[in-house]
């Protein structure tokens, strides 16, 4: 068996080694944070049109179904036959509109529009 290498000849002291290790850990954490931001923020840019439509439609329908289900349960419990269902259907519809608006705004913020020079329009908005 060989003896471990002695560190007396090295010029680094413990503080330098600790500082170096801390800087490498910080660099790795920053890299991981950048990758996490890229992964979460890039979803809207990488989605196809069908995926975007499915997400928006699913959120809208889910809000309506949840509102209608809650209204139906209110009607069963309180005996207010169609009114709880109708009221909560409208609340679910409004929540669905709100969800769709919020989702579309997030998708638009994640993927900025193309510059005007690429769309072929001039400064006045007319095509040449």
C-alpha positions as CSV (number, residue, x, y, z in Angstrom):
1,X,0.0,0.0,0.0
2,X,1.2,3.5,-0.7
3,X,1.1,6.3,1.7
4,X,-1.1,9.3,1.0
5,X,0.6,12.3,-0.6
6,X,1.8,14.8,1.9
7,X,0.4,18.3,1.5
8,X,3.3,20.2,3.1
9,X,4.8,21.1,-0.3
10,X,1.6,22.6,-1.6
11,X,1.2,26.4,-1.5
12,X,-2.6,26.4,-1.0
13,X,-3.9,26.6,2.5
14,X,-7.3,25.5,3.7
15,X,-8.9,28.9,3.2
16,X,-8.0,28.9,-0.5
17,X,-9.3,25.4,-1.0
18,X,-12.6,26.3,0.8
19,X,-12.9,29.5,-1.3
20,X,-12.3,27.6,-4.5
21,X,-14.8,25.0,-3.6
22,X,-17.4,27.6,-2.6
23,X,-17.0,29.4,-5.9
24,X,-17.4,26.1,-7.9
25,X,-20.6,25.3,-5.9
26,X,-22.0,28.8,-6.6
27,X,-21.2,28.4,-10.3
28,X,-22.9,25.0,-10.4
29,X,-26.0,26.4,-8.6
30,X,-26.2,29.3,-11.0
31,X,-26.0,26.9,-13.9
32,X,-28.7,24.7,-12.4
33,X,-30.9,27.8,-11.9
34,X,-30.4,28.9,-15.5
35,X,-31.4,25.5,-16.7
36,X,-34.5,25.4,-14.5
37,X,-35.6,28.8,-15.8
38,X,-34.9,27.8,-19.3
39,X,-36.9,24.6,-18.9
40,X,-39.9,26.3,-17.2
41,X,-40.0,29.4,-19.4
42,X,-39.4,27.7,-22.6
43,X,-42.6,25.6,-22.4
44,X,-44.8,28.2,-24.2
45,X,-42.2,28.8,-26.9
46,X,-41.8,25.1,-27.7
47,X,-45.5,24.2,-27.7
48,X,-47.2,23.5,-31.0
49,X,-50.4,25.2,-32.0
50,X,-52.4,22.1,-31.3
51,X,-50.9,21.8,-27.8
52,X,-51.7,25.4,-27.0
53,X,-55.2,25.0,-28.2
54,X,-55.7,21.8,-26.2
55,X,-54.3,23.4,-23.0
56,X,-56.6,26.5,-23.4
57,X,-59.6,24.4,-24.2
58,X,-59.0,22.0,-21.4
59,X,-58.7,24.8,-18.8
60,X,-61.9,26.4,-20.1
61,X,-64.0,23.2,-20.0
62,X,-62.5,22.1,-16.6
63,X,-63.6,25.4,-15.1
64,X,-67.1,25.1,-16.4
65,X,-67.4,21.4,-15.3
66,X,-66.2,22.2,-11.8
67,X,-68.6,25.1,-11.4
68,X,-71.5,23.0,-12.8
69,X,-70.6,20.1,-10.4
70,X,-70.5,22.4,-7.4
71,X,-73.9,23.9,-8.4
72,X,-75.4,20.5,-8.8
73,X,-74.2,19.6,-5.3
74,X,-75.6,22.8,-3.9
75,X,-79.0,22.0,-5.5
76,X,-78.9,18.5,-4.0
77,X,-78.1,19.8,-0.6
78,X,-80.3,22.8,-0.4
79,X,-83.1,21.8,-2.8
80,X,-82.9,24.9,-4.9
81,X,-83.4,22.9,-8.1
82,X,-82.1,24.7,-11.1
83,X,-80.8,27.9,-9.5
84,X,-77.6,26.6,-7.9
85,X,-76.6,24.8,-11.0
86,X,-77.3,27.8,-13.3
87,X,-75.5,30.2,-11.0
88,X,-72.4,28.1,-10.6
89,X,-72.4,27.3,-14.3
90,X,-72.1,31.0,-15.0
91,X,-69.4,31.4,-12.3
92,X,-67.5,28.5,-13.9
93,X,-67.8,30.1,-17.3
94,X,-66.4,33.3,-15.9
95,X,-63.6,31.5,-14.2
96,X,-62.9,29.7,-17.5
97,X,-62.7,33.0,-19.4
98,X,-60.3,34.3,-16.7
99,X,-58.1,31.2,-16.9
100,X,-57.9,31.4,-20.7
101,X,-57.1,35.1,-20.6
102,X,-54.3,34.5,-18.0
103,X,-52.9,31.6,-20.0
104,X,-52.8,33.4,-23.3
105,X,-51.2,36.4,-21.6
106,X,-48.4,34.2,-20.2
107,X,-47.9,32.5,-23.6
108,X,-47.7,35.8,-25.3
109,X,-45.2,37.1,-22.8
110,X,-43.0,34.0,-23.2
111,X,-42.8,34.3,-27.0
112,X,-42.5,37.9,-28.1
113,X,-43.9,38.9,-31.5
114,X,-41.7,38.9,-34.6
115,X,-40.1,42.2,-35.6
116,X,-42.0,44.3,-38.1
117,X,-39.3,43.9,-40.7
118,X,-39.9,40.1,-40.9
119,X,-43.7,40.5,-41.4
120,X,-43.3,42.6,-44.5
121,X,-45.1,45.6,-43.3
122,X,-43.7,49.1,-43.4
123,X,-43.8,51.8,-40.9
124,X,-47.3,52.9,-41.9
125,X,-48.6,49.4,-41.6
126,X,-49.2,48.9,-45.3
127,X,-47.5,46.2,-47.4
128,X,-45.3,47.1,-50.3
